[in-house]
Amino acid sequence: MDASWSDPQHVLDVVDRVLSVPRPQFLSRFSTELGRLIPHRAAAMQTGDCPRSPLKVVGDETITATVTSVELQRLVDRSEPGKALVIDGHLGGTERRIVLLASTPAIGKGAVLAVVPEAGELHAVDLELAAQLWHIVSTDAAQRATDPGPDVLASSLAAASARAQAITDLGQTHAATLATLLAVLRSGRLSDTAARRTAVDLAADALLELKGVVDRDQVLSVEPADAAFAVLKTQLADLVRHTEVDVDLADPIGDASLPQDIAHTARTLTRGLVLAALDRPATTRLRASWRLDGTTLRITVRDDCPEVADAIPARGLTDRLTALGGHWEVDAVPGWGTTITAVLPLGVAEPPELRPLDRLNPRELEVLSGISQGLRNRQIAEQLQLSEHTVKFHVRNILEKLSVTSRGEAAALARDLPLDPVTHRTA
């Protein structure tokens, strides 16, 4: 271990740098800092607090380009929260040595990080420190995820492309399974009994994998209303216990599941309205409730404070509400009290139509730009400062994702896309 990691100030500086970056840059920054402790080629993260894009990768593209959520879920099942495990597991379609970090903070649903280390010995003290760092930053990430800002909420509603990409990948996986089944059944090398047995095993494995993905998607996407409200009660428990105001947190009316972004926002709005009512000195009683009618969630906070002039929802709460297409209903009667209701639609925005080219990642778009210019693999490799083998790998993925059989067909699909020309990169 680098001697600087023995300095508490250095460790605190690392934590500060990781916690200070915007959420989209979180994994990249953590990987950079972790690389000085555990040198590694790639890292893949799966989190339960981001339904929009639970799988994130960084590092060597020959590994990260083929990482799937199914692989990460299998690693999640082998992980131990709070520990750094060195295991052999599949990542990027290949059996590798992996350092597995997992955390289940008090808030949120936890996250797992799979790291592909460089060759060499891994020391127990380094692994223990890595596990502690991961727990700290995971706790912060979970906190930020459970109270998202308006910009995150708005982008979540329009983020159908990420899920469409996952569906595409899943479809390709099971297309390969079906092709394998046909190959087994047509094989002249296997007896009928052996062929049937092999086909049944393959089909059973594929069905289990599919069920795991569906279950995982359900967990990441929705929360039962009663469970979401129970989390809110837990968050407000200490406040309710120690305030002199009579606070009634009524169980939700209506049995339904909430999209996770709606559930996070509902808790944020309820907490904000409750705290605002408690801040008004004349409040002696308040009641918070949720009502679901199938298409909307109505969050109502009623208090008995006779002074109603200040009973206006805070700007930050309004931003969160309007980002999801909601609105306020306010009934304030001087001398009697205030009833504020946040009305949230449960439906999400219609997802944009997914074009074939939306399935490509930024590197693949660069390679496709070279193909559309008529460049060969060697020329594209020189311009992008990649190996020719890596370019071939990207070309193969491009043809599969676009469902075409030739470079010419791929170039034709890209004709209407304003791709930047491939230019020579400097180191």
N, C-alpha and C positions, 0 to 999 in steps of 0.2 A: 504494500500500500504506500502511496505517496505520503511522505512525512507531513505534508500540509493538512492531511485529513485528521491528524492528531490534534490540530489546533481548533478549539471550539469556535473561534471567530470565523475560521474558514468554512466550517460546516454551516454556521448561521448565514454566512454570505451566500453559500450555495442555495440554501432554502429560500432566502430572500429573492435571489435571481429567478428561481423557478416559480415562486408564487406571484411574482410581479408581471409575468408575461401574459398577454391575452390568451384566452382559452384555446384558439386554434393553434397556437404555437407551443402549447404546454408540453406535448410529448417530445417534440424536437428539442426543446430546451432541457428537459429532464434527461433525455438520451445523451446530450452533449455533456452535461455535468456528470452523469453516471459513467460515461466513457473514461473519465479520469480516475475512477475507482475500479470499475470492471470494464476493461476494453471489450467492445463488442462490434459485430458487423451490422446487426439489425435489431429492431425492437417492434413488438406488436402489442397493442393494448386493447382490451375489451372491458367496457364499463357498463354497469347497470343503470347509470344515471343520465344517459344520453340516448333517447330513443331515436333521435334524428340520425346519428352516425355512431353507433356503439363501437365499431371496429376502426382503429387507427393504426397506421404503420409508419415507420421511418427507417431509413438506412439502405443497405444494399438492395437494389431493385431486383436482382435475380432471386432474392428471397421474398421481399415484401410484395412483389407483383402477383404472387400466387398464394398469399396467405388468405385463408377463409375463416369466416366466423365459426364454422363447424370445428375446425382445428382448435381455435381458441376456447370454444366451449368445452371440448374434451380436456384441455389443459386446466380450465377452471375447476373441473371435477377432481383433478389431481392435486390442486393447490392447497396450501395450509396458510390461512390468514396470519400475518405477522411474521412469517418465515420466508427465507430465501432458499428454495430447493433447487438442487442441480439434478436434472433428470434427462433421460433420453425420450424424445417425443417428436411427433410430426409437426412441422411448421414449414409452410411454403411447399408442401407436397413431398418433403424429404425428412427422413429420420435424422435428427440432429441432437447435439448436446444443447440443453436449454437451461438458463437460469430463470426460475419462475418466482415472481414476486406477487403476493396477493395481500389485499387489505379489505377489511369490512369495518369502516368507521361507524360511529354511533349514528351519524346522519347519512342517508343515502344507501345505495345497494352494493357499494364496493366496486373494486376494479382489480383486474389481474394484468400483469405485464410479463410477456415472454421475451427474453433477451437471448440472442445467439452470440455467445462469447467468442472472443478470439482464442486461438489455441494457447494452451498454457495452464498453469496451476491456478486454482481459485482458492483463496484463503478464507477461512471461516470468519475472521474479524471483518473482512471486506463485505462478505455476504450479509452479515448481521447489520452492518451499518447501512447497506443498500436497502434492506428490508425496513429499517426504521425510517429512512428518508422517504421510501415509497408510501408508508403509512401516513406520514405528515402531509405530503402533497396530495395524497388521495382524499384525505379528510377535507382539505381546502377545496379541491375540485368538486367533491360531493356537495359541499355547502353552496358553492357558486351555481351548481346545476339545479339545486332545489329552490333557488330564488333567482330565476333568470331575468335579465333585463328585457325591455321591449324589443330591442334589435334581435336578440336571440329568439324570442317568441315568434316574431314575424318570419324570420328565416326558417324556423321549424315548420311552419305551416306550408311553406313553399319548397320543402326539401324532399319532394317525392323522388327525385333522381337517385338519391342514395339508396332508398328502398328498392327502386326499380333495378338498380345495379345488383343488389343482393339477390333479387328474384331471378335476374338473368344468370348470375353465377350458379344459383341453385338449379336452375333449369339445365345448364350445361353439365353440371355434375350428374344429374339423373339421366340426361341423354347419354352420357358415357356409360352409366350403369346399364341402361337398356341395350346399348350396343354390345356391352360385355356379355349380357345374358344371351343375346342372339348368337354371339360368337361361340359361346359354350354349347348352346343347343344344336348348332350346326357343325360342331367339331366332330371330325371322324376319328380323333384320337381317344375320345372318351366313350365308354359304354353308355347305354341309355340310363342305367341306374346311376352311374357316376355323374352324368350330365345333369340329371334331375336334381341330385343332391347338391351339386355345386350351384345350380341356378337358384334353388330354394335358399341356400345360404346367402348368396349375393342379394337376392330380393329382400330377405329379412334384414340384412345389414342396412340396405338402402332405406327401408321403411323406418327403421329405428332412427337413422340419421335425419330423415325428413321430419319425424315427430319431434326430435330434439330441437330442430330449427324453428318449427312452428311454436313449440312451447316457449322457447327463448324469445321469439318475436312478441308473443303475447305478454310475457313478463315485462319486456322493455317498453311496450307500447301503451299499456293501460293499467289503471289501478281501480279496484272496486271502490265505490263511493264511501262505503262504511270504513274501509281500511284507510283511505285517504284522510277521512275526518278523524279517525283514531290517532293518526300521526299528528294532526293539528292539536288534538287534546293533550297529547304528550308534550308538545312544544310549549303549550300554554299552562301546563300543570302547575309549575312553581309560581307563576304570576297569579293564577286563580287562588292558589292556596294562601298567599300572603297579602292579597289586597283586601281592603275593607268593603269593596263593592261586591254586591251579590251578582256573580257571573253565572249564567246558565248557557252551557254549550249543548244544544239539543242535537240528538242524533239525526242524520239525514233522513228526509222523507223521499222515498223513491228508491228503487233497487236498480242500479245501473253501474257500468264501468266508465271511468273518465279517461280520456286521452291523457297521457302523463303530463304534457305541458299544461293542460287545463287543471289537473290536480295540483301541480306546483303553484300555478297562479291563484287558484282558489284559496289555498292556504295563505299565500302572501297577502291577498286582499282581506281575508278574514282577520288575520293578525293585525294588519294595519288599521282596520276600522275599529277593532277592539281596543287597541292601544290609544287611538285618538279619542275614543269615548272615555277611557279611564283618565286621560289627561285633563278632561274638563272637571273642575273641582266639585261641581254640584251633582255629579253622577252618583247615584246610589244603587242602581240596578241596570243590568244590560243582558241582552239575550242574543246569541248568534246561532243561526240555523242555515242549513242548505236544503233546497228543494229541487228535485229533478223531475221534469215532466216528459222526458224522452228526447226533446230537441234542445232544451236549454237547462242551464244550472242557475238557480237564483240563490244568491248569497245575501242573507239579510242580517243586519246588526241593528238592534233597537235599544235605545237607552232612554232614561227618564230625566236627563238634564234639562231644566227649563230654559237655560241659555242656549239658543240654537244658532246664534250668529256665526259661531265658529264650526258648525257642523258641515264642513265642506271637505270631501275626500282630497287627500294630498295629491299633488301633481304626479308624483312617481307612481301612485296607485292607478291614476287615470291612464297614464301611458301604458301600463301593463294591461289594463282592461281593454282599451281601444285597439291595442296591437292584435288582439284575438277577436275583434269584431264585436265587443261587448259595449254596454252602456250603463249609466247610472239611473236609478229612480230614487228620488229624495223626497221624503215627506217630513217636514219640520214644522212643528206647531209650538210657538212660544208659550212657555209655561207648562207644556205637557211632555215634550221630548222629541226625539228625532228617530226616524226609521230610514236607513240607507240600504238599498238593494243593488247589488251588482248582478247584471243579467249577462250570462256568458253562453253563447251558442256552443253546443257540443259537437257540431259538425265542423270539419276542417275544410279549408279552401280546396277547390278542385285541383288535383295535381296536374302539372303541365305535361303535355304529351312528350314522351321520351323519344328523341331522335336517335338514330343509330350511333351518331358521333358522340352523343352525350355519355355513351358507355366507356369512352376512352379516357385514360388519365392524362395529365399534362405531358408526360414524357412520350406517351404513345401518339399524342397529337403532334409533337415535334417530329417524330419519325414519319408520321403520315404526311406532314408538310414536305419532307424530303422526297417521299415517294411521289407526291403530286407534282414535284418539280422534275421528275424523271431521274433522280439520283439513284445510284446503286448503293447496296449496303455498305460497301467500303467507303464511299464518299460521305454517306450520312454519318458513319462512325467517326470519320476524320473531322467533320464539321461540328459534331456534338461532343467530341472528345470521349467517345465510348469505344469499347471493343466491338469488333465486327460480330462476335458471338452474341453480345448483348443486343445489338441491333436486330439480328436474326430472331432472337427471342421475342422482341417487341413486334416485329413484323408478323410472326406467327400468331401472337395474341390479337393483333389488329384484325387479321383476316377472320379469326374465330369470332371476335366480338361483333364484327360487321356482317357476319354470315356471308362472306364472299370467298371466292376461290383463287383470286389472282390480285396482283398489285394494281393492275389496270382498273379492276372493278372498285378497289378501295379508293384509288385516285379519283374515279368518277363520282363517288359519294362525297368526296371532299371538295368537289369543284365549286359548290356554292358556299362553302365555309370560308370566312376571312382568316385563313391561317397565315401566321407570320412566316416569311421565308426562312429557311434554315441558313444561318450564317455561322461563320467560324467563331468558336468560343476561345477565349484566352483563359489560361489557368488562373 
